[in-house]
């Protein structure tokens, strides 16, 4: 057997191998199209059906075509070969379309070459000399193949960056296969002899490209597992993080969302609950749109998982998406566990809080009621056992003192009950619209009936505010009473409303609050030394007033008045 015969047999063997692989690729295309039913799978099927058709036609076509039918068959075979890079290019554009200029240029180039294929007057047979027109056509053919293949290979290799390992390797294999096929075509164009070693090299390169295409489109499970090593480690780490004890939902999601995004090469990921509330997110900007075609929404047990990924992910990362769904299901179970823990923790904290409130109330009541109860008991004992020995004047004095201590105890009991309800968050706030000036005038008349002429109400007649009447009355009455008890007239009550806040300020012209006492001003049972000497009080009024203000969503603030005095300001956000 001569050397030429050996090369010829090798070429034939490689041709049969290529036929088998390209037919297998066409079958893969059919399977993909039936399973996915998308445009990318359709272009895969068309591209490799074209190559399989070329291999089949190559086996049945005559080496030296003579008749019209045989020459037409040669042109059809060349036209199909010409269309292959365009079909691969359309496969890449199924994920992300190029610019209009590139799309029109490459489409027009393909149309021109197909027309030229059928218009070309002659195609030399093996061993025949090549005419100038055929050489020109061959150059155009190679340019067309090279440009389309290079563009497709570049798009796939570039898109593979940042993808999970399996998707990146598959896209790299497809990009490499396209490049190898171009090199094989150049070897075919370089010789006209079917028994040339270059023909054997071109067939070998075509076989390598076909295997790369097959591995890129349908890699076996063992190869996927080998490629998926980094992602598998991330999945294992994420599962381990789910088994670790987390006390808060946010803490648990911080551990798992980042590896979930890395598994599919996502730029960002967000998990929403069954009611649409956002449970957690990773690397999602406030301006991120969920209408982007590259955004996937997966229904999981915890709700909806939104993944900001690339359009290549569904085609090249099906198994990774299934891994993501599995991890999402485990995340849902972990979230349920955290919610149960949070509910149990909240219940325990509530019980501890209720116990603290009860203990505090008992302690306060026992401590603060001791003095008036002891006084009342002493006066009652005096009246019962020594009443007949007292002079009428002394008896009247004891009765007046007894009445004062009883009234003080009643006020103290009412304040203690207020504090108890506020501590237990049992005060319900029911805002309603009130005419502010009228309400304040009524409160001034009640809180200071004998000194109302010393109070200036600086409030617009048409001012209205949405407040809880009971809370408003408690706060303003307390501030007016304290202005006379601890300050000095004149007292000014001012109220106004802006777009954001409603404010009521009560200002007096007394000595103000000593600077060293300001930090303790709103603490319970605290009074400055000066106030203890000048007036009788429980030290609960301001603490209760601030608690009512905060229960209403506002606050009670103090600042020195100018040139002297105290200024207390009730501030309430305006509901929008």
C-alpha positions in Angstrom: 0.0 0.0 0.0 1.4 3.4 -1.0 1.7 6.4 1.2 -1.1 8.1 -0.7 -3.4 5.1 -0.2 -2.7 5.2 3.6 -3.6 9.0 3.7 -6.7 8.3 1.7 -7.9 5.6 4.1 -7.1 7.9 7.1 -9.1 10.7 5.5 -12.0 8.3 4.9 -11.9 7.0 8.5 -11.9 10.5 9.8 -14.8 11.4 7.5 -16.9 8.6 8.9 -16.0 9.6 12.5 -17.0 13.2 11.7 -20.2 12.0 10.2 -21.1 10.1 13.4 -20.2 13.0 15.7 -22.0 15.6 13.6 -25.1 13.4 13.4 -24.9 13.0 17.2 -24.7 16.8 17.5 -27.8 17.1 15.4 -29.6 14.6 17.7 -28.4 16.7 20.7 -30.0 19.7 19.0 -33.3 17.8 18.6 -33.2 16.9 22.3 -32.4 20.4 23.4 -35.2 21.8 21.2 -37.8 19.4 22.6 -36.7 20.1 26.2 -36.2 23.8 26.1 -38.2 25.0 23.1 -36.3 28.2 22.7 -34.5 29.9 19.8 -31.0 29.0 21.0 -31.8 25.3 20.8 -33.4 25.8 17.4 -30.2 27.4 16.0 -28.1 24.6 17.5 -30.3 22.1 15.7 -30.1 23.9 12.4 -26.3 24.4 12.6 -25.4 20.8 13.3 -28.1 19.4 11.1 -26.3 21.4 8.4 -22.9 19.9 9.2 -24.4 16.4 9.3 -26.1 17.0 5.9 -22.7 18.2 4.5 -21.0 15.0 5.8 -23.8 12.8 4.3 -23.7 14.7 0.9 -20.0 14.4 0.9 -20.3 10.6 1.0 -22.8 10.4 -1.8 -21.6 13.2 -4.1 -19.5 12.2 -7.1 -15.8 13.2 -7.1 -16.2 14.6 -10.7 -19.7 15.9 -11.1 -20.8 16.3 -14.7 -24.6 16.6 -15.0 -26.7 19.6 -14.0 -28.1 17.7 -11.0 -24.7 16.7 -9.8 -23.4 20.3 -10.1 -26.5 21.6 -8.4 -25.9 19.2 -5.5 -22.3 20.5 -5.2 -23.6 24.1 -5.0 -26.2 23.1 -2.4 -23.5 21.4 -0.3 -21.3 24.5 -0.5 -24.2 26.8 0.4 -25.0 24.7 3.4 -21.4 24.8 4.5 -21.5 28.6 4.0 -24.6 28.9 6.2 -23.0 27.0 9.2 -21.1 30.0 10.7 -24.1 32.2 10.2 -26.3 29.7 12.1 -23.7 29.6 14.9 -23.7 33.4 14.9 -27.5 33.4 15.3 -27.1 30.9 18.2 -25.0 33.5 20.0 -27.4 36.3 19.2 -30.3 34.3 20.7 -28.9 35.3 24.1 -27.9 38.9 23.5 -28.4 40.7 20.2 -25.5 42.7 18.7 -25.7 46.2 17.4 -27.8 46.8 14.3 -24.8 47.7 12.2 -23.0 44.4 12.9 -26.3 42.5 12.5 -27.0 44.0 9.1 -23.4 43.7 7.9 -23.1 40.0 8.7 -26.5 39.2 7.4 -25.8 41.0 4.1 -22.4 39.3 3.8 -24.1 35.9 4.1 -26.8 36.7 1.5 -24.1 37.9 -0.9 -22.0 34.7 -0.5 -25.0 32.4 -0.9 -26.0 34.2 -4.1 -22.4 34.1 -5.3 -22.3 30.3 -4.5 -25.0 29.6 -7.0 -23.8 32.2 -9.5 -20.2 30.9 -9.6 -19.8 29.5 -13.1 -17.5 26.5 -12.2 -16.2 24.5 -9.3 -13.0 22.6 -10.1 -12.9 18.9 -9.2 -10.2 17.4 -7.1 -6.8 17.8 -8.9 -8.1 20.3 -11.5 -6.6 23.8 -11.8 -8.5 26.7 -10.1 -9.8 29.6 -12.1 -9.3 33.2 -11.1 -13.1 33.6 -10.4 -13.0 30.5 -8.2 -10.0 31.8 -6.3 -11.8 35.1 -5.7 -14.9 33.2 -4.5 -12.7 31.0 -2.3 -11.1 34.1 -0.7 -14.6 35.6 -0.1 -15.7 32.3 1.4 -12.8 32.2 3.8 -13.3 35.8 4.8 -17.0 35.1 5.4 -16.3 32.1 7.5 -13.5 33.8 9.4 -15.4 37.0 10.2 -18.6 35.2 11.4 -16.7 32.5 13.3 -14.4 35.0 15.0 -17.4 37.2 16.0 -19.2 34.2 17.4 -16.2 32.8 19.2 -15.4 36.2 20.7 -18.9 36.7 21.9 -19.0 33.3 23.6 -15.6 33.6 25.2 -16.3 37.1 26.5 -19.7 36.1 27.8 -18.2 33.2 29.7 -16.3 35.5 32.0 -17.9 35.7 35.4 -20.0 32.6 34.7 -20.0 29.5 36.9 -17.3 27.0 36.1 -19.5 24.6 34.1 -21.1 27.3 32.0 -17.7 29.0 31.4 -16.0 25.8 30.4 -18.9 24.9 28.0 -18.8 28.3 26.4 -15.0 28.2 26.1 -15.3 24.8 24.4 -17.8 26.1 21.9 -15.6 29.2 21.2 -12.6 27.0 20.7 -14.4 24.5 18.5 -15.5 27.4 16.2 -11.9 28.6 15.9 -10.5 25.1 15.3 -13.1 24.6 12.5 -11.9 27.7 10.8 -8.3 26.5 10.9 -9.6 23.1 9.4 -11.3 25.0 6.6 -8.1 26.8 5.8 -6.3 23.5 5.5 -9.0 22.3 3.1 -8.6 25.4 1.0 -4.8 25.1 0.9 -4.9 21.8 -1.2 -7.0 20.4 -4.0 -5.8 16.8 -3.6 -8.1 14.5 -1.6 -5.1 12.3 -0.6 -3.0 15.2 0.7 -1.8 15.1 4.3 -3.4 18.5 4.7 -6.8 16.9 4.0 -6.0 14.4 6.8 -5.0 17.3 9.1 -8.2 19.2 8.3 -10.4 16.1 9.0 -8.6 15.6 12.3 -9.1 19.2 13.2 -12.8 18.9 12.2 -13.1 15.8 14.5 -11.5 17.7 17.4 -13.9 20.6 16.8 -16.9 18.2 16.6 -15.9 16.6 20.0 -15.5 20.1 21.5 -18.9 21.1 20.2 -20.4 17.8 21.7 -18.7 18.4 25.1 -19.8 22.1 25.1 -23.4 21.3 24.3 -23.9 18.0 26.2 -21.0 17.4 28.6 -21.3 14.0 30.4 -22.2 14.0 34.1 -18.7 13.0 35.2 -17.2 16.0 33.4 -19.8 18.4 34.9 -19.0 17.1 38.3 -15.3 17.6 37.8 -15.9 21.2 36.5 -18.3 22.0 39.3 -15.8 21.7 42.1 -15.7 25.4 43.1 -19.5 25.8 43.0 -19.9 22.5 44.9 -17.7 23.8 47.7 -19.8 26.9 47.8 -23.0 24.9 48.0 -21.6 22.8 50.8 -20.5 25.9 52.7 -23.9 27.5 52.2 -25.7 24.3 53.5 -23.3 24.3 56.5 -24.2 27.9 57.2 -27.9 27.0 57.2 -27.3 24.4 59.8 -25.5 26.8 62.1 -27.6 28.5 64.7 -28.9 31.9 63.6 -31.1 34.0 65.8 -32.2 36.5 63.2 -33.6 36.1 59.7 -31.2 38.8 58.4 -28.2 37.1 59.9 -29.1 33.8 58.2 -29.7 35.4 54.8 -26.5 37.3 55.0 -24.7 33.9 55.2 -26.5 32.2 52.3 -27.4 34.8 49.6 -23.9 35.5 48.5 -22.9 31.9 47.8 -26.3 31.4 46.2 -25.5 34.2 43.7 -22.0 32.8 43.1 -23.4 29.3 42.2 -25.1 30.7 39.1 -22.7 33.7 38.5 -25.5 36.2 39.3 -24.7 39.9 39.8 -27.4 40.1 42.5 -30.1 38.1 44.2 -33.1 38.9 46.3 -35.5 36.7 48.2 -39.1 37.8 48.7 -41.7 36.1 51.0 -45.0 34.7 50.0 -46.7 38.0 50.6 -44.1 39.9 48.4 -42.1 41.4 51.3 -38.4 41.6 50.8 -36.7 39.1 53.2 -33.1 39.7 52.1 -30.9 40.7 49.1 -27.3 40.6 48.0 -25.6 43.1 45.8 -29.0 44.5 44.5 -28.9 48.3 43.8 -32.0 50.4 44.5 -32.4 51.0 40.8 -32.3 47.4 39.8 -35.1 46.5 37.5 -36.9 43.1 37.6 -38.1 43.6 34.0 -34.7 42.9 32.5 -34.8 39.7 30.3 -31.7 38.5 32.1 -33.6 38.5 35.4 -34.9 35.0 36.5 -37.6 34.5 39.0 -37.7 31.1 40.7 -40.7 30.0 42.8 -39.2 28.5 46.0 -40.8 27.3 49.2 -39.9 30.5 51.0 -41.5 32.7 48.3 -39.8 34.1 45.1 -36.1 34.2 44.4 -35.1 36.9 41.9 -31.7 36.4 40.3 -30.0 39.2 38.3 -27.9 37.0 36.0 -26.9 36.8 32.4 -29.1 35.6 29.5 -26.7 32.7 29.0 -27.4 31.2 32.5 -30.7 29.3 31.6 -29.0 27.5 28.6 -25.6 26.8 30.0 -26.4 26.5 33.7 -29.5 24.3 34.0 -28.1 22.1 36.7 -26.7 25.1 38.6 -30.2 26.6 38.6 -31.6 23.3 40.0 -28.9 23.5 42.7 -30.0 27.0 43.4 -33.6 25.8 43.8 -32.5 23.0 46.1 -30.5 25.4 48.2 -33.5 27.8 48.2 -35.7 25.0 49.6 -33.2 24.4 52.4 -33.2 28.2 53.0 -36.9 28.2 53.3 -36.7 25.5 56.0 -34.0 27.4 57.8 -36.1 30.6 57.6 -39.0 28.7 59.2 -36.7 27.6 62.0 -35.5 31.2 62.6 -39.1 32.5 62.6 -40.0 29.9 65.2 -37.0 31.0 67.3 -37.9 34.7 66.9 -41.5 34.0 67.9 -40.3 32.1 70.9 -37.8 34.8 71.8 -40.3 37.5 71.4 -42.8 35.7 73.6 -40.1 35.1 76.3 -39.0 38.8 76.1 -42.7 39.8 76.4 -43.1 37.7 79.5 -39.9 39.0 81.0 -41.0 42.6 80.2 -44.4 42.0 81.8 -42.7 40.6 84.9 -40.4 43.6 85.0 -43.4 46.0 84.7 -45.3 44.2 87.4 -42.2 44.2 89.7 -41.5 47.8 89.0 -45.1 48.8 89.7 -45.2 47.0 93.0 -41.8 48.5 94.0 -42.9 52.0 93.1 -46.3 51.7 94.7 -44.8 50.4 97.9 -42.2 53.1 98.1 -44.2 56.1 97.0 -47.4 55.3 98.8 -45.7 54.6 102.1 -45.4 58.3 103.0 -49.0 59.5 102.4 -50.4 56.2 103.8 -48.3 56.6 107.0 -49.4 60.3 107.3 -53.1 59.4 106.7 -52.9 56.6 109.2 -51.3 58.9 111.8 -53.9 61.6 111.4 -56.8 59.1 111.5 -55.4 57.5 114.6 -55.1 61.0 116.2 -58.7 61.8 115.4 -60.0 58.5 116.6 -58.1 58.3 119.9 -57.4 62.0 120.8 -60.1 63.8 118.9 -62.0 64.8 122.1 -58.9 66.5 123.5 -58.2 68.6 120.4 -59.3 72.2 120.1 -61.7 73.0 117.2 -58.9 74.9 115.5 -56.5 71.9 115.8 -59.2 69.5 114.7 -59.8 71.6 111.5 -56.1 71.7 110.8 -55.8 67.9 111.1 -58.8 67.5 108.8 -57.4 69.8 106.2 -54.0 68.0 106.3 -55.8 64.7 106.1 -57.7 65.9 103.0 -54.4 67.1 101.4 -52.6 63.8 102.0 -55.6 61.9 100.6 -55.7 64.0 97.5 -51.9 63.5 97.1 -52.3 59.8 97.4 -55.1 59.8 94.8 -53.0 61.7 92.3 -50.0 59.4 93.0 -52.2 56.2 92.5 -53.5 57.6 89.2 -49.9 58.5 88.0 -48.7 55.0 89.0 -51.5 53.4 87.0 -50.6 55.6 84.0 -46.9 54.5 84.2 -48.0 50.9 84.6 -50.1 51.1 81.4 -47.4 53.0 79.5 -44.7 50.5 80.5 -46.9 47.6 79.4 -47.7 49.4 76.2 -51.4 49.1 77.0 -52.1 52.7 76.1 -54.0 52.9 72.8 -53.5 56.0 70.7 -56.5 57.0 68.6 -55.7 60.3 66.7 -58.5 62.5 65.6 -58.7 66.1 64.3 -58.9 68.7 67.0 -59.2 72.5 67.0 -55.9 73.3 68.8 -56.6 76.8 70.2 -60.0 75.9 71.7 -58.6 72.7 73.2 -55.6 74.5 74.8 -57.8 77.3 76.2 -60.0 74.6 77.9 -56.9 72.8 79.3 -55.5 76.1 80.7 -58.8 76.9 82.4 -58.8 73.5 84.0 -55.1 73.3 85.0 -54.8 76.9 86.3 -58.4 78.1 87.0 -57.3 81.0 89.2 -54.4 82.1 87.1 -55.6 81.7 83.5 -55.1 85.5 82.9 -51.4 84.9 83.3 -51.3 82.5 80.4 -51.0 83.7 76.8 -52.2 81.3 74.2 -50.3 82.0 71.0 -52.2 79.7 68.5 -53.9 80.5 65.2 -57.7 80.2 65.4 -57.9 77.9 62.4 -55.1 75.6 63.4 -56.1 71.9 63.6 -54.0 68.8 64.5 -54.6 65.1 64.3 -53.8 63.9 67.8 -55.1 61.6 70.5 -57.2 63.8 72.8 -56.4 62.0 76.0 -52.6 62.0 75.3 -52.7 65.6 74.2 -54.6 66.7 77.4 -52.3 64.8 79.7 -49.2 66.3 78.1 -50.3 70.0 77.8 -52.0 70.0 81.3 -48.9 68.7 82.9 -46.7 71.3 81.2 -49.0 74.2 82.2 -49.2 72.9 85.8 -45.4 72.6 86.0 -44.9 76.1 84.6 -46.8 77.6 87.6 -45.5 75.0 90.1 -41.8 75.3 89.3 -41.6 78.4 87.1 -43.1 81.9 87.1 -45.6 83.8 85.0 -46.2 84.9 82.4 -46.7 81.5 80.8 -46.9 81.3 77.0 -48.4 78.4 75.1 -47.5 78.4 71.4 -48.5 75.8 68.8 -47.9 75.6 65.0 -47.7 73.0 62.3 -45.3 72.6 59.3 -45.2 70.0 56.5 -43.4 67.6 58.8 -44.2 68.4 62.4 -46.8 69.6 64.8 -45.4 71.4 67.9 -46.8 72.7 71.2 -44.4 74.7 73.4 -45.1 75.8 77.0 -42.7 78.5 78.2 -42.4 80.3 81.6 -40.2 83.1 83.0 -38.9 81.3 86.1 -35.4 80.3 86.9 -35.3 77.4 84.5 -33.9 74.0 85.1 -30.4 73.8 86.6 -27.9 72.6 84.0 -26.7 69.7 86.2 -30.3 68.4 86.6 -31.2 68.5 82.9 -30.0 64.9 82.2 -32.3 63.6 84.9 -35.2 65.9 84.1 -37.5 63.2 82.6 -36.5 60.4 85.0 -39.1 59.1 87.4 -39.3 60.4 91.0 -36.5 62.9 90.4 -36.8 66.6 91.4 -34.1 69.2 91.8 -33.3 70.5 95.3 -34.9 73.9 94.5 -38.2 72.3 93.4 -38.3 70.2 96.5 -38.1 73.3 98.6 -40.6 75.3 96.6 -43.4 72.8 95.8 -44.9 69.5 96.5 -44.8 67.0 93.7 -44.3 63.3 92.9 -41.6 63.6 90.3 -43.7 61.6 87.9 -45.4 64.3 85.8 -42.7 64.8 83.1 -41.9 61.1 82.9 -45.6 60.4 82.2 -45.8 63.3 79.7 -42.8 62.1 77.7 -44.1 58.5 77.7 -47.4 59.7 76.3 -45.5 61.8 73.7 -43.5 58.8 72.6 -46.4 56.4 72.6 -47.9 58.9 70.1 -44.8 58.6 67.9 -43.4 62.0 69.0 -41.3 63.3 71.9 -41.1 65.8 74.7 -38.0 68.1 74.7 -36.6 70.7 77.0 -34.5 73.8 76.3 -33.8 77.0 78.3 -36.0 80.0 77.5 -34.6 83.4 76.7 -33.8 85.5 78.5 -34.6 83.1 81.3 -37.1 80.4 82.2 -38.0 76.9 80.9 -39.3 75.9 77.6 -40.9 72.4 77.1 -41.8 71.4 73.5 -44.1 68.5 72.5 -43.2 67.5 68.9 -45.3 65.2 66.8 -44.6 64.1 63.2 -47.3 65.0 60.8 -48.9 61.9 59.2 -48.6 61.8 55.4 
